[in-house]
Amino acid sequence: MIKVSVVKCSSYKNTEVRKDLEESLKNINFSFKKGMKILIKPNILSPVEPEAAITTHPVIIEELCKILKKHNAKIFIGESSSYSTNLGFEVSGIGKLKKYGKIINFEAEDKEFFNTLNKKIPLPKILFDVDLIINVPKLKTHSLTLVTLCVKNLYGCIPGKLKENYHKIFPSAKKFSRLLFELHEKIKPQLNIIDGVEGLEGNGPAAAGEKIKSNLIIASKNAIAADIIASEIIGFKPFSIFTNKFSNIKRKDIEVTGDAKDLKLNFKKPLTAVPIAAPIFYFITGLFPKARIKFNHKNCTKCKLCEKKCPVKAIALFPWPECNYKKCIRCLCCIEVCQQGAVSLEEHWTKKFIKKIYKSVWDRNEKDKRD
């Protein structure tokens, strides 16, 4: 059985986080050897304050570093953000932890290539030079992949602008998730800790999402097992997440431990999530126009990040951002980088209406079954 620990953690107070991290490690029977070289991979999507619940909170990383220092570990903290990685380290508060180890911008590291899906993918060589990788994502929903947890967090190992290019090469959620799964199979972090003290729900993973107090830390030696349990806790059918589905791990293979093992949360789902995975629903909604990128000029500061980060050059400022929908591949890179929440995804009214009707019928049927 693969163990996944779910423990309550109600604040980012150092003492509470430390206690709950130690309990999490104990629950999954994880211990560190002396003198290991350890790489910590947080989620630093972009330069945002930790209070926004978009990035891994620095206290989680700090208390993890303190535990590692007790074992004389040589610590590296590495990331490549959607843009401005060095600024991301600074604003997120994680850059201040350099007293515990070396802060690494993956974009400046030597690369090693692996072949997958007919592509050569560069990864920082340090991933394969350390004794242990600790993957520390944030508990968030995602408008393309539905969730961004342990497996999705590894996408930050791909350096710089190349991340945008792969969105262009693998535009659909399924194809992009296959790339994420193959990336996980190459990196295989040995310890995964999800920061869910505060999470992000709705149209995540950036400012378009909504912060939620979720009060938990999830840990496992297996990234996909952690993702299966985390997605289940926040209200998804776990195997509607492609990266979970691609694995050979079944729900019955997982043992959940910890004082919050029975916790169930109902995160708001991304706009792209369907009420239930029924073929007829996909068929009907597929007949109508796809969701479109929408800009809120009141929030927009004309920073041009959405324009710069669009891999297919579908966005331009005239003088406000406009999207060429014929070019747009709905990779949602523009939504990820917008710190003002000025970019969102809007469904056609017909699809909204059908979703509402479909969900009401489904909920009524479920209630009849319970009664």
Secondary structure, DSSP 8 states (H G I E B T S, - for coil): -EEEEEEE-----HHHHHHHHHHHHHHTT----TT-EEEEEE---SS--GGGSSS--HHHHHHHHHHHHTTT-EEEEEE--SS-HHHHHHHHSGGGGGGTEEEEEGGGS-EEEEEETTEEEEEEGGGGTSSEEEEE-EEEEETTTEEESHHHHGGGGS-TTHHHHHHHHS-SHHHHHHHHHHHHHHH--SEEEEEEEEEEEES-SSTTEEEEEEEEEEEES-HHHHHHHHHHHTT--GGGSHHHHTSS--GGGEEEESTTTT--------TT--SS--HHHHHHHTTS---EEEE-TTT-----HHHHH-TT--EEESSSEEE-TTT-----HHHHH-TTS-EEEE--HHHHHHHHHHHHHHHHHHHHHH-
